[in-house]
Amino acid sequence: MKDVTVSARYAHALYEEATAQGVSDAVVSDLQQLSQLLETNKEFATFVETAALTVDEKLSVVNNLAKTGIHRLTEGLLVVMTRNQRLALLPSVIDAVHKLELDAKGEVEVRVEYAAPVNDDIRAELKAQLAKKTNKGVILKENVDPSLLGGM
């Protein structure tokens, strides 16, 4: 089974259960913190990606992480993924849950690259046009890349 499909299944199961229990905000917050940890802590990122550790060694770390106050559903996800030797998929599960959350809120995230900074009027017009096309609220993720020849 493709990793994307597996990640999507974990994400759907987690998000649906969190929503049913009314704790999706807490779980999403946990996942955002894990995402930041993956980005800023090389040791944690290596732990998640490596197959060199046994399942029991990884479960020990996951159990310690659970003591930091993450929601029991987040803990359950980490335990199941560890037992199934799928913890390396955590970043894609986090991304998939983020997309599910945006969809539930009627929003879409759009990445835009500009050759030069844009003013608020252009930004507002772009958001309005994208919202009209998608019928969703638009969250812009902007980046200025001077190496672009022009446009956005």
LUMLUMRO-925835 format. One record per atom (N, C-alpha, C): residue number from 1; atom name; y, z, x. Coordinates in Angstrom, 1 decimal, padded with zeros to 4 digits. Last residue first. Example, Ala and Ser with C-alpha at 12.3 -4.5 7.8 and 13.67 -1.06 7.14 Angstrom:
BEGIN
R   pos   site       yy       zz       xx
R     2      N   -002.2    007.1    012.8
R     2     CA   -001.1    007.1    013.7
R     2      C    000.0    007.9    012.9
R     1      N   -005.7    007.8    013.2
R     1     CA   -004.5    007.8    012.3
R     1      C   -003.3    007.8    013.2
END
This chain:
BEGIN
R   pos   site       yy       zz       xx
R   152      N    035.9   -010.2    003.7
R   152     CA    035.2   -008.9    003.5
R   152      C    033.8   -009.2    003.2
R   151      N    038.1   -011.9    006.1
R   151     CA    037.4   -011.7    004.8
R   151      C    036.8   -010.3    004.7
R   150      N    037.2   -012.7    009.5
R   150     CA    038.1   -012.5    008.4
R   150      C    037.3   -012.3    007.1
R   149      N    035.5   -012.3    011.7
R   149     CA    036.6   -013.3    011.8
R   149      C    037.6   -013.2    010.7
R   148      N    034.7   -009.1    013.0
R   148     CA    034.6   -010.1    011.9
R   148      C    035.8   -011.1    012.0
R   147      N    035.5   -007.2    014.7
R   147     CA    034.8   -008.4    015.3
R   147      C    034.6   -009.5    014.2
R   146      N    036.5   -005.0    013.4
R   146     CA    037.5   -006.0    013.9
R   146      C    036.8   -007.3    014.5
R   145      N    035.4   -003.7    010.7
R   145     CA    034.8   -004.2    011.8
R   145      C    035.7   -005.4    012.4
R   144      N    035.3   -000.9    008.6
R   144     CA    036.2   -001.9    009.3
R   144      C    035.6   -002.4    010.6
R   143      N    033.6   -000.1    005.7
R   143     CA    033.6   -000.1    007.2
R   143      C    034.5   -001.2    007.7
R   142      N    032.8    001.8    002.8
R   142     CA    033.6    000.9    003.6
R   142      C    033.5    001.0    005.1
R   141      N    031.3    002.0    000.0
R   141     CA    031.0    002.5    001.3
R   141      C    031.6    001.5    002.3
R   140      N    032.4    002.7   -003.3
R   140     CA    032.5    001.8   -002.1
R   140      C    032.2    002.6   -000.8
R   139      N    030.9    002.9   -006.2
R   139     CA    031.2    003.7   -005.1
R   139      C    031.3    002.8   -003.9
R   138      N    031.6    002.0   -009.5
R   138     CA    031.4    001.5   -008.2
R   138      C    031.8    002.6   -007.2
R   137      N    029.9    002.1   -012.6
R   137     CA    030.9    002.7   -011.8
R   137      C    030.6    002.3   -010.3
R   136      N    028.8   -001.0   -014.0
R   136     CA    028.6    000.3   -013.5
R   136      C    029.8    000.8   -012.8
R   135      N    028.7   -003.7   -014.5
R   135     CA    028.7   -002.8   -015.6
R   135      C    028.4   -001.4   -015.2
R   134      N    028.9   -005.5   -012.4
R   134     CA    027.7   -004.7   -012.5
R   134      C    027.6   -003.9   -013.7
R   133      N    031.3   -006.9   -012.9
R   133     CA    030.1   -007.6   -012.6
R   133      C    028.9   -006.8   -012.8
R   132      N    033.1   -004.7   -013.1
R   132     CA    033.0   -005.7   -014.2
R   132      C    031.7   -006.5   -014.1
R   131      N    032.8   -003.5   -010.7
R   131     CA    032.5   -002.8   -011.9
R   131      C    032.3   -003.7   -013.0
R   130      N    034.0   -005.5   -009.1
R   130     CA    032.5   -005.2   -008.9
R   130      C    032.0   -004.4   -010.1
R   129      N    036.6   -005.4   -010.0
R   129     CA    035.8   -006.7   -010.1
R   129      C    034.3   -006.4   -010.0
R   128      N    037.3   -002.8   -009.3
R   128     CA    037.4   -003.3   -010.7
R   128      C    036.5   -004.5   -010.9
R   127      N    037.0   -002.8   -006.5
R   127     CA    036.2   -001.9   -007.3
R   127      C    036.2   -002.4   -008.8
R   126      N    039.1   -004.7   -005.9
R   126     CA    037.7   -004.9   -005.6
R   126      C    036.7   -004.1   -006.4
R   125      N    041.3   -003.3   -006.8
R   125     CA    040.9   -004.6   -007.4
R   125      C    039.5   -004.9   -007.1
R   124      N    041.3   -001.1   -005.1
R   124     CA    041.1   -000.9   -006.5
R   124      C    040.7   -002.2   -007.2
R   123      N    041.6   -002.4   -002.6
R   123     CA    040.4   -001.6   -002.8
R   123      C    040.2   -001.4   -004.3
R   122      N    044.2   -003.4   -003.0
R   122     CA    043.0   -004.4   -002.8
R   122      C    041.7   -003.6   -003.1
R   121      N    045.6   -001.0   -003.2
R   121     CA    045.6   -002.0   -004.3
R   121      C    044.5   -003.0   -004.2
R   120      N    045.2    000.3   -000.8
R   120     CA    044.6    000.9   -002.0
R   120      C    044.6   -000.1   -003.2
R   119      N    044.6   -002.1    001.8
R   119     CA    045.4   -001.1    001.1
R   119      C    044.7   -000.7   -000.2
R   118      N    042.2   -002.3    004.5
R   118     CA    042.8   -002.8    003.3
R   118      C    043.6   -001.7    002.6
R   117      N    041.7   -003.1    008.0
R   117     CA    041.9   -002.1    006.9
R   117      C    042.6   -002.8    005.7
R   116      N    039.8   -006.1    008.7
R   116     CA    041.0   -005.2    009.0
R   116      C    041.1   -004.2    007.8
R   115      N    037.5   -007.1    007.9
R   115     CA    037.9   -007.5    009.3
R   115      C    039.1   -006.6    009.7
R   114      N    035.2   -005.0    006.2
R   114     CA    036.4   -005.7    006.3
R   114      C    036.7   -006.0    007.7
R   113      N    032.3   -004.5    004.3
R   113     CA    032.9   -004.6    005.6
R   113      C    034.1   -005.5    005.6
R   112      N    030.8   -002.4    002.0
R   112     CA    031.8   -003.5    002.2
R   112      C    032.3   -003.4    003.6
R   111      N    028.3   -001.5   -000.2
R   111     CA    028.7   -001.5    001.2
R   111      C    029.6   -002.7    001.5
R   110      N    028.2    000.3   -003.1
R   110     CA    028.4   -001.1   -002.5
R   110      C    028.9   -000.9   -001.1
R   109      N    026.3    001.9   -005.5
R   109     CA    026.9    002.0   -004.2
R   109      C    027.0    000.6   -003.6
R   108      N    026.8    002.4   -008.9
R   108     CA    026.2    001.6   -007.9
R   108      C    027.0    001.8   -006.6
R   107      N    026.1    004.4   -011.9
R   107     CA    026.9    004.0   -010.7
R   107      C    026.1    003.1   -009.8
R   106      N    024.9    005.9   -013.9
R   106     CA    025.6    004.6   -014.2
R   106      C    026.5    004.1   -013.1
R   105      N    023.4    008.0   -013.2
R   105     CA    024.8    008.3   -013.5
R   105      C    025.6    007.0   -013.9
R   104      N    021.0    006.8   -012.7
R   104     CA    021.1    007.7   -013.8
R   104      C    022.5    008.0   -014.2
R   103      N    021.8    005.5   -010.3
R   103     CA    021.4    004.7   -011.5
R   103      C    021.5    005.6   -012.8
R   102      N    022.1    007.6   -008.6
R   102     CA    023.2    006.7   -008.9
R   102      C    023.0    006.0   -010.2
R   101      N    019.4    008.6   -008.5
R   101     CA    020.5    009.4   -009.0
R   101      C    021.7    008.6   -009.4
R   100      N    018.1    006.4   -007.4
R   100     CA    017.8    006.8   -008.8
R   100      C    018.9    007.7   -009.4
R    99      N    019.3    006.4   -004.9
R    99     CA    019.5    005.2   -005.8
R    99      C    019.1    005.6   -007.2
R    98      N    018.3    008.9   -003.9
R    98     CA    019.8    008.6   -004.0
R    98      C    020.1    007.5   -005.0
R    97      N    015.6    008.3   -003.8
R    97     CA    016.1    009.3   -004.8
R    97      C    017.6    009.1   -005.0
R    96      N    015.6    006.4   -001.8
R    96     CA    015.2    006.0   -003.1
R    96      C    015.7    007.0   -004.2
R    95      N    016.5    008.0    000.4
R    95     CA    017.3    006.8    000.0
R    95      C    016.9    006.4   -001.5
R    94      N    014.3    009.7    000.6
R    94     CA    015.6    010.2    000.3
R    94      C    016.5    009.1   -000.2
R    93      N    012.3    007.9    001.2
R    93     CA    012.2    008.6   -000.1
R    93      C    013.6    009.2   -000.4
R    92      N    013.1    007.1    003.7
R    92     CA    013.1    006.1    002.6
R    92      C    013.0    006.8    001.3
R    91      N    012.8    009.6    005.2
R    91     CA    014.1    008.9    005.0
R    91      C    014.2    007.9    003.9
R    90      N    009.9    010.1    004.8
R    90     CA    011.0    010.9    004.2
R    90      C    012.3    010.3    004.1
R    89      N    007.9    008.9    006.0
R    89     CA    008.5    008.1    004.9
R    89      C    009.7    008.9    004.3
R    88      N    006.7    010.7    007.6
R    88     CA    007.6    009.7    008.3
R    88      C    008.3    008.8    007.2
R    87      N    004.9    012.0    006.0
R    87     CA    006.2    012.6    006.2
R    87      C    007.2    011.6    006.9
R    86      N    002.4    011.4    005.3
R    86     CA    003.4    010.4    005.0
R    86      C    004.8    010.9    005.2
R    85      N    000.0    012.8    005.2
R    85     CA    000.4    012.2    006.5
R    85      C    001.4    011.1    006.2
R    84      N   -000.5    014.4    003.1
R    84     CA   -000.9    013.0    003.0
R    84      C   -000.6    012.2    004.2
R    83      N    000.7    016.7    003.9
R    83     CA   -000.8    016.7    003.7
R    83      C   -001.3    015.3    003.7
R    82      N    003.4    015.8    003.8
R    82     CA    002.8    016.3    005.1
R    82      C    001.3    016.2    005.0
R    81      N    003.8    015.3    001.1
R    81     CA    003.9    014.2    002.1
R    81      C    003.3    014.6    003.4
R    80      N    003.3    017.9    000.1
R    80     CA    002.5    016.8   -000.3
R    80      C    002.6    015.7    000.7
R    79      N    005.5    019.3    001.4
R    79     CA    004.1    019.7    001.6
R    79      C    003.1    018.5    001.3
R    78      N    007.7    017.9    000.4
R    78     CA    007.5    018.0    001.8
R    78      C    006.0    018.3    002.1
R    77      N    007.4    018.5   -002.4
R    77     CA    007.5    017.1   -001.9
R    77      C    007.1    017.1   -000.4
R    76      N    007.7    021.3   -002.4
R    76     CA    006.4    020.6   -002.8
R    76      C    006.3    019.2   -002.3
R    75      N    010.3    021.5   -001.6
R    75     CA    009.3    022.1   -000.7
R    75      C    007.9    021.4   -001.1
R    74      N    011.5    020.4   -003.8
R    74     CA    011.7    019.8   -002.5
R    74      C    010.6    020.3   -001.6
R    73      N    010.6    022.3   -005.7
R    73     CA    010.2    020.9   -005.8
R    73      C    010.4    020.2   -004.5
R    72      N    011.9    024.7   -004.8
R    72     CA    010.4    024.6   -004.7
R    72      C    009.9    023.2   -004.9
R    71      N    014.8    024.1   -002.8
R    71     CA    014.2    024.2   -004.1
R    71      C    012.6    024.0   -003.9
R    70      N    015.4    026.0    000.3
R    70     CA    015.3    024.7   -000.5
R    70      C    014.5    025.0   -001.8
R    69      N    015.6    028.3    001.8
R    69     CA    016.2    028.3    000.5
R    69      C    016.1    027.0   -000.2
R    68      N    014.4    028.5    004.2
R    68     CA    015.8    028.4    004.3
R    68      C    016.5    028.3    002.9
R    67      N    011.7    028.5    003.8
R    67     CA    012.3    029.8    003.9
R    67      C    013.8    029.7    003.9
R    66      N    011.0    025.9    004.3
R    66     CA    011.1    026.3    002.9
R    66      C    011.8    027.7    002.8
R    65      N    010.8    025.8    007.0
R    65     CA    011.9    025.1    006.4
R    65      C    012.1    025.6    004.9
R    64      N    008.3    027.0    007.2
R    64     CA    009.5    027.7    007.8
R    64      C    010.8    027.1    007.2
R    63      N    006.8    025.0    006.1
R    63     CA    006.8    026.3    005.5
R    63      C    008.0    027.1    006.0
R    62      N    007.2    023.0    007.9
R    62     CA    007.6    022.8    006.6
R    62      C    007.7    024.1    005.9
R    61      N    005.8    024.1    010.1
R    61     CA    007.3    023.8    010.2
R    61      C    007.9    023.7    008.8
R    60      N    003.3    024.2    009.1
R    60     CA    003.9    025.4    009.6
R    60      C    005.4    025.2    009.6
R    59      N    002.7    021.5    008.7
R    59     CA    002.9    022.4    007.5
R    59      C    003.5    023.7    007.9
R    58      N    002.5    020.6    011.3
R    58     CA    003.6    020.2    010.5
R    58      C    003.8    021.1    009.3
R    57      N    000.1    021.9    012.0
R    57     CA    001.3    022.2    012.7
R    57      C    002.6    021.8    012.0
R    56      N   -001.6    020.7    010.1
R    56     CA   -001.4    022.2    010.0
R    56      C   -000.1    022.6    010.8
R    55      N   -001.6    018.1    010.9
R    55     CA   -001.1    018.4    009.6
R    55      C   -000.8    019.9    009.5
R    54      N   -000.6    017.9    014.4
R    54     CA   -001.6    018.0    013.3
R    54      C   -000.9    018.3    012.0
R    53      N    001.5    015.5    016.0
R    53     CA    001.3    016.9    015.5
R    53      C    000.2    016.8    014.5
R    52      N    001.9    012.8    016.4
R    52     CA    001.2    013.6    017.4
R    52      C    000.9    015.0    017.0
R    51      N    003.3    011.3    014.8
R    51     CA    002.0    011.5    014.4
R    51      C    001.2    012.3    015.3
R    50      N    006.8    011.7    014.1
R    50     CA    005.7    011.7    015.0
R    50      C    004.3    011.9    014.3
R    49      N    008.9    011.9    012.3
R    49     CA    008.4    010.6    012.6
R    49      C    007.0    010.6    013.3
R    48      N    009.6    014.6    012.1
R    48     CA    009.3    013.8    010.9
R    48      C    008.5    012.6    011.2
R    47      N    010.2    015.1    014.8
R    47     CA    009.1    015.9    014.1
R    47      C    008.7    015.1    012.9
R    46      N    012.4    013.5    015.2
R    46     CA    011.2    013.2    015.9
R    46      C    010.0    013.9    015.3
R    45      N    014.2    014.8    013.6
R    45     CA    013.9    013.4    013.3
R    45      C    012.6    013.0    014.0
R    44      N    014.4    017.2    014.9
R    44     CA    013.8    017.2    013.6
R    44      C    013.4    015.8    013.2
R    43      N    015.5    016.3    017.3
R    43     CA    014.2    017.1    017.4
R    43      C    013.6    017.0    016.0
R    42      N    018.0    015.3    016.6
R    42     CA    017.0    014.4    017.1
R    42      C    015.6    015.1    017.1
R    41      N    020.0    015.9    014.1
R    41     CA    019.1    016.7    014.9
R    41      C    017.9    015.8    015.3
R    40      N    021.5    014.2    012.5
R    40     CA    022.2    014.9    013.5
R    40      C    021.2    015.7    014.5
R    39      N    019.9    012.8    010.7
R    39     CA    020.9    012.1    011.4
R    39      C    021.4    012.8    012.6
R    38      N    018.3    014.9    009.6
R    38     CA    017.6    013.7    010.2
R    38      C    018.6    013.0    011.1
R    37      N    020.3    016.4    008.4
R    37     CA    019.5    016.9    009.5
R    37      C    018.8    015.8    010.3
R    36      N    021.1    014.7    006.4
R    36     CA    022.1    015.0    007.5
R    36      C    021.3    015.6    008.7
R    35      N    018.7    014.7    004.9
R    35     CA    019.2    013.5    005.5
R    35      C    020.2    013.7    006.6
R    34      N    018.7    017.4    004.1
R    34     CA    017.6    016.9    005.0
R    34      C    018.1    015.6    005.7
R    33      N    021.0    017.4    002.5
R    33     CA    020.9    018.2    003.7
R    33      C    019.9    017.8    004.7
R    32      N    020.1    015.6    000.5
R    32     CA    021.2    015.3    001.3
R    32      C    021.3    016.1    002.6
R    31      N    017.9    017.2   -000.5
R    31     CA    017.6    015.9    000.2
R    31      C    018.8    015.4    001.0
R    30      N    019.3    019.3   -001.7
R    30     CA    018.4    019.5   -000.6
R    30      C    018.1    018.3    000.2
R    29      N    020.7    017.8   -003.6
R    29     CA    021.5    018.5   -002.6
R    29      C    020.6    018.8   -001.4
R    28      N    018.6    017.0   -005.2
R    28     CA    019.4    016.0   -004.5
R    28      C    020.2    016.6   -003.4
R    27      N    017.8    019.6   -006.1
R    27     CA    016.9    018.8   -005.3
R    27      C    017.7    017.7   -004.5
R    26      N    020.1    020.4   -007.6
R    26     CA    019.6    021.2   -006.5
R    26      C    018.7    020.4   -005.5
R    25      N    020.2    018.3   -009.5
R    25     CA    021.4    018.5   -008.6
R    25      C    020.9    019.3   -007.4
R    24      N    017.9    018.6   -011.0
R    24     CA    018.0    017.4   -010.1
R    24      C    019.2    017.6   -009.1
R    23      N    016.9    020.5   -012.7
R    23     CA    017.3    020.9   -011.3
R    23      C    017.5    019.7   -010.4
R    22      N    015.7    020.1   -015.1
R    22     CA    017.1    020.4   -015.1
R    22      C    017.6    020.9   -013.7
R    21      N    013.1    019.3   -015.3
R    21     CA    013.3    020.8   -015.2
R    21      C    014.8    021.1   -015.1
R    20      N    013.5    016.6   -015.5
R    20     CA    012.8    017.3   -016.6
R    20      C    013.1    018.8   -016.5
R    19      N    014.6    016.2   -012.9
R    19     CA    015.4    015.9   -014.1
R    19      C    014.8    016.7   -015.3
R    18      N    012.3    016.8   -011.4
R    18     CA    013.6    017.5   -011.2
R    18      C    014.5    017.4   -012.4
R    17      N    010.6    014.8   -012.3
R    17     CA    010.3    016.2   -012.5
R    17      C    011.5    017.1   -012.3
R    16      N    012.0    012.5   -011.5
R    16     CA    011.6    012.7   -012.9
R    16      C    011.3    014.1   -013.1
R    15      N    012.1    012.8   -008.7
R    15     CA    013.4    012.8   -009.5
R    15      C    013.1    013.0   -011.0
R    14      N    009.4    012.8   -007.9
R    14     CA    010.3    014.0   -007.6
R    14      C    011.5    014.0   -008.6
R    13      N    008.5    010.3   -008.8
R    13     CA    007.8    011.5   -009.2
R    13      C    008.7    012.8   -009.0
R    12      N    010.3    008.6   -007.4
R    12     CA    010.3    008.6   -008.9
R    12      C    009.6    009.9   -009.4
R    11      N    009.6    009.2   -004.7
R    11     CA    011.0    009.4   -005.2
R    11      C    011.0    009.5   -006.7
R    10      N    006.9    008.4   -004.6
R    10     CA    007.3    009.8   -004.3
R    10      C    008.7    010.1   -004.9
R     9      N    007.3    005.7   -005.2
R     9     CA    006.5    006.6   -006.0
R     9      C    006.8    008.0   -005.8
R     8      N    008.9    004.8   -003.0
R     8     CA    009.4    004.7   -004.4
R     8      C    008.6    005.6   -005.3
R     7      N    007.0    005.1   -000.9
R     7     CA    008.3    005.9   -001.0
R     7      C    008.9    006.0   -002.4
R     6      N    005.2    003.2   -001.7
R     6     CA    004.8    004.6   -001.6
R     6      C    006.0    005.5   -001.7
R     5      N    006.7    000.9   -001.5
R     5     CA    006.1    001.3   -002.8
R     5      C    005.7    002.7   -002.8
R     4      N    007.3    001.0    001.2
R     4     CA    008.4    001.0    000.2
R     4      C    007.9    001.4   -001.1
R     3      N    004.8    000.7    002.5
R     3     CA    005.6    002.0    002.6
R     3      C    006.7    002.1    001.6
R     2      N    002.2   -000.8    000.5
R     2     CA    003.4   -000.9    001.4
R     2      C    004.2    000.4    001.3
R     1      N   -001.2    000.0    000.9
R     1     CA    000.0    000.0    000.0
R     1      C    001.2    000.0    000.9
END
